Amino acid sequence: MSHVTTFLLRISLGVELKKKNLTLVGTVKKIKPELPRELLQLQGRKLNSSTFAFSEDCTIVSYRPKKNKNVMVLRNMHNDNQVCDGKGIKPDIILHYNITKGGVDNLDKMTSTYSCQRMTARWPLVIFYNIIDVCAYNAYVLWTEKHLAWNVGRLHKRRLFLEELVKALVQPELMRRKTLPRTAAAISAVKRLRKDTEQPSTSGITDTDTGGKKRTRCQFCVSSDNKTGSQYDRKTNCESPMGQFDPEDNGRFPLTQ
């Protein structure tokens, strides 16, 4: 049984999921144009009354718990209009939703605690960030179910899992990179990750023999300087070709940061 937030739930979604043998339950906003008018009308209806609308794939119930309140829930699991005889005379669809709706709220809380989302005005990125958060949480659930003895007793197991997951995803690209980035923050981050993934190695970069190297443009010289060379800067470990550095030359960028 899948649960969807009100913002995403549509009748067409329930139909598509049922074609793939996936069940769905969730509340529907009253502004959806595909809703029948009979479900939206409260005038003349008694309190705790229910009105059902059926289609070939979905069922929608309109429940009136209070005078001016209309709760509508969609389900594509069963086409029935069963109503509980207990307090509130609630439909079975409402009771089932109340029992299982906590899963969506708990998932939102878990993903908001450790999230990759950033402020953006592009809605595809918002969806992409949410997919990553949900996939990371699903991976955490599967991992902890398979490895029951992993970090037993720790209260921040999910944070530890996400740290190891990030390192495992970054490591192949990190080891494929031959040179360090140019910014100081990026250099320190790459070095720190390489120290975690490699054993006695310091920075993960091996000294390259400069003999026979092709002369290339110095990355630390101003654009008007056409000098080339095959030496490398060992102080910053950038391994970028540089010209002969003259401390008295103010037109050159310093090699140390």
C-alpha positions in Angstrom: 0.0 0.0 0.0 1.4 3.3 -1.1 0.7 6.7 0.6 1.0 10.0 -1.3 0.9 13.5 -0.1 -2.1 15.7 -1.0 -0.1 17.8 -3.3 0.8 14.9 -5.6 -2.4 12.8 -5.4 -4.6 12.6 -8.5 -7.1 10.2 -9.8 -4.9 9.6 -12.9 -2.1 8.6 -10.5 -4.2 6.0 -8.8 -5.2 4.6 -12.2 -1.6 4.3 -13.4 -0.5 2.7 -10.2 -3.2 0.1 -10.3 -2.1 -0.9 -13.8 1.2 -1.8 -12.3 -0.5 -3.7 -9.4 0.3 -0.9 -6.9 -2.3 0.2 -4.4 -2.7 3.7 -3.2 -4.6 5.7 -0.5 -4.4 9.4 0.3 -6.4 12.6 0.8 -7.5 14.6 -2.2 -7.7 18.4 -2.5 -11.1 19.8 -3.1 -9.8 22.0 -5.9 -9.1 19.0 -8.3 -11.2 19.6 -11.4 -11.9 15.9 -11.9 -13.9 15.6 -8.6 -17.7 15.1 -9.0 -19.8 18.0 -7.7 -21.8 15.7 -5.5 -18.7 15.1 -3.3 -18.1 18.8 -2.8 -21.6 19.8 -1.7 -22.1 19.9 2.1 -25.5 21.5 2.1 -28.3 19.1 3.3 -25.8 16.5 4.5 -25.8 15.2 8.0 -22.8 15.2 10.3 -20.6 12.0 10.0 -22.3 11.2 6.7 -20.4 9.7 3.8 -20.8 10.1 0.0 -19.0 7.6 -2.3 -18.0 8.0 -5.9 -16.8 4.9 -7.9 -14.9 4.4 -11.1 -13.5 1.3 -12.6 -10.2 1.7 -10.8 -10.7 4.1 -7.9 -13.0 4.9 -5.0 -13.4 8.4 -3.5 -15.3 9.0 -0.3 -16.4 12.4 1.0 -16.8 12.4 4.8 -18.3 15.2 6.8 -16.9 15.1 10.4 -17.9 18.7 11.3 -20.3 21.3 10.0 -18.0 23.0 7.5 -15.4 20.3 7.0 -15.2 17.9 4.1 -12.6 15.1 4.1 -12.0 13.3 0.8 -9.9 10.2 0.5 -9.0 8.2 -2.6 -8.2 4.5 -2.7 -7.6 2.2 -5.7 -7.6 -1.0 -3.7 -11.3 -2.0 -3.3 -14.6 -0.6 -4.6 -16.8 -0.7 -1.6 -18.8 1.6 0.6 -18.4 -0.1 4.0 -18.9 2.2 7.0 -17.9 1.4 10.6 -20.8 1.4 13.1 -18.6 2.8 15.9 -18.0 6.4 17.1 -18.1 8.8 14.2 -19.6 6.3 11.7 -16.4 6.6 9.6 -15.9 4.7 6.3 -13.4 1.9 6.2 -11.3 3.9 3.8 -11.0 6.7 6.4 -10.1 4.2 9.1 -7.5 2.5 7.0 -6.0 5.9 6.0 -5.8 7.0 9.7 -4.0 3.8 10.7 -1.3 3.9 8.0 -0.9 7.7 7.3 1.9 8.0 9.9 4.4 6.4 7.5 4.4 9.5 5.2 4.9 11.8 8.1 7.7 9.8 9.6 9.4 9.6 6.2 9.2 13.4 5.9 10.7 13.8 9.4 13.6 11.4 8.6 14.5 12.9 5.3 14.3 16.5 6.6 16.8 15.6 9.4 19.5 14.6 6.9 18.7 16.0 3.5 20.6 16.9 0.3 18.0 19.5 -0.7 19.1 23.1 -1.4 17.2 26.3 -2.2 16.3 26.3 -5.9 13.7 27.9 -8.2 13.8 24.9 -10.6 11.1 22.3 -9.8 12.9 19.4 -11.5 15.7 19.8 -9.0 13.2 19.7 -6.2 11.9 16.4 -7.4 15.5 15.1 -8.0 16.5 16.1 -4.4 13.5 14.3 -3.0 14.3 11.2 -5.0 17.8 11.1 -3.6 16.6 11.6 0.0 14.0 8.8 -0.3 16.4 6.4 -2.1 19.1 7.0 0.6 16.5 6.3 3.4 15.3 3.1 1.6 19.0 2.0 1.3 19.4 2.6 5.0 16.4 0.5 5.9 17.5 -2.4 3.7 21.1 -2.3 5.1 20.0 -2.3 8.7 17.6 -5.1 8.1 20.3 -7.2 6.5 23.1 -6.3 8.9 21.4 -6.3 12.3 24.7 -6.1 14.2 25.9 -3.0 12.4 26.6 -0.1 14.9 24.2 -1.6 17.5 23.4 0.9 20.3 24.3 4.0 18.4 21.6 6.7 18.1 23.0 8.3 14.9 23.3 5.2 12.8 21.5 6.8 9.8 24.1 9.6 9.8 26.9 7.1 9.9 25.3 5.2 7.0 24.9 8.3 4.9 28.6 9.2 5.4 29.7 5.7 4.3 27.3 5.8 1.4 28.6 9.1 0.2 32.2 7.9 0.4 31.4 4.7 -1.5 29.7 6.7 -4.3 32.5 9.3 -4.5 35.5 7.0 -4.3 35.5 5.7 -7.9 35.4 9.2 -9.3 37.9 10.4 -6.7 40.5 7.7 -7.6 40.0 8.4 -11.3 41.0 12.0 -10.9 44.7 12.5 -11.6 45.0 16.1 -10.4 43.6 18.1 -7.5 41.1 20.9 -8.0 42.4 24.5 -7.7 40.3 25.9 -4.9 41.6 25.5 -1.3 38.4 24.1 0.0 38.1 21.5 -2.7 41.7 20.5 -2.3 41.3 19.9 1.4 38.1 17.9 0.8 39.6 15.6 -1.8 42.7 15.1 0.4 40.6 14.2 3.4 38.5 11.7 1.5 41.6 10.1 -0.1 43.1 9.7 3.4 40.0 7.9 4.5 39.9 5.6 1.5 43.6 4.9 1.0 45.8 3.4 3.7 49.3 4.7 4.1 49.1 7.1 1.2 49.1 10.8 2.1 47.2 12.5 -0.6 46.5 9.7 -3.1 48.7 11.4 -5.8 52.0 9.8 -6.9 54.9 11.9 -7.9 55.0 12.0 -11.7 58.3 11.9 -13.5 58.6 15.2 -15.4 61.2 13.9 -17.8 60.1 14.1 -21.4 56.9 15.9 -20.4 55.3 18.2 -23.0 55.8 21.8 -22.3 52.4 23.3 -21.3 51.0 26.6 -20.2 51.5 27.6 -16.5 48.1 27.7 -14.7 49.4 30.2 -12.2 50.6 32.8 -14.6 48.6 35.7 -15.9 47.1 35.3 -19.3 49.6 37.8 -20.9 52.5 35.6 -19.8 53.3 33.1 -22.6 56.0 31.2 -20.7 55.6 27.4 -20.5 57.3 24.7 -18.5 57.1 21.1 -17.3 57.8 21.7 -13.6 55.2 21.0 -11.0 54.3 22.8 -7.8 55.1 20.4 -4.9 54.0 22.8 -2.2 50.3 22.8 -3.1 50.3 19.3 -4.7 48.3 20.7 -7.6 50.6 19.0 -10.1 49.8 21.7 -12.6 52.6 22.8 -15.0 54.2 26.0 -13.9 56.9 28.3 -15.1 60.0 29.3 -13.1 58.6 31.2 -10.2 60.4 34.5 -9.5 59.6 35.9 -6.0 60.5 39.4 -7.2 58.0 39.2 -10.1 54.8 40.8 -8.8 53.0 40.0 -12.0 52.9 36.3 -11.2 50.5 34.5 -8.8 52.1 33.1 -5.7 52.3 29.3 -5.6 51.6 28.9 -1.9 48.1 29.5 -0.4 
